């Protein structure tokens, strides 16, 4: 079985569903309120486990009710959390406000903001591939990404990378270091909006963005375009793969579940076309519900793909 690890953010998502935002000083009633595990790294790890992968999570949470909750949920679903550090401070929390299928977020980063390379026992990373998400949220780790990737490569480990969205608005001080980091990456998985902001061109197509990243040194670029699909490219393969038409309830975590499907397939030795289809199927099934309980299993994904005439993850 392929071994996968992920290093990054772990937090709890508090999700409220409303018709409209309240005016200042006013109140609205939520139709629903849910508590789920969250954080891009934790989401990725949870989905990899649901797909039957051997997955280890590296991160940091507070020894509080939220930290306990998220670690129990992860362990109960097959994620190894032995390398998640517990501290006396606070676990990160994201408040997700859902209106229809759109969502807004308010995030308290907690221990995610202080997580740094000294918190990571590199000798415990026994993996074929390591996934690094949430570059813009991990202040303590951000400027060590290049060094971390060098250390992983030195141990013969491939690296996938997804910066996520920059809540600061992509200023040069956070974007400029990426031009030293991205060329080191084996697999780069941004969405199209993120790729455009990183490259400073709001008119870029997925095809053009993928080629630029390949020219920078990335071995595989997969540019996610939500409901439209994904443009995936390497030195000897390039294709736009449309998304599956599915009912959508909540898109939170869709990118993370796509990444988990794609990387699980890649670690299993499948073709880039198959990796992209499995990523699309995994994300497509997830958006039909809210939270980790709706993340699809290996059986769910394979049945979905087989019904459409494709091979699943094997």
Secondary structure, 3 states (H helix, E strand, C coil): CCEEEEECCCEEEEEEECCCCCCCCCCCCCCEEEEEEECHHHHHHHHHHHCCCEEEEEEEEECCHHHHHHHHHHHHCCCEEEEEEEECCCCEEEEEEEECCEEEEEEECHHHCCCCHHHCCHHHCCCCEEEEECCCCCHHHHCCHHHHHHHHHHCCCEEEEECCCCCCCCCHHHHCCHHHHHHHCCEECCEHHHHHHHHCCCCCCHHHHHHHHHHHCCCEEEEECHHHEEEEEECCEEEEEECCCCCCCCCCCHHHHHHHHHHHHHHCCCCHHHHHHHHHHHHHHHCCCCCHHHCCCHHHHHHHHHHCCCCCCC
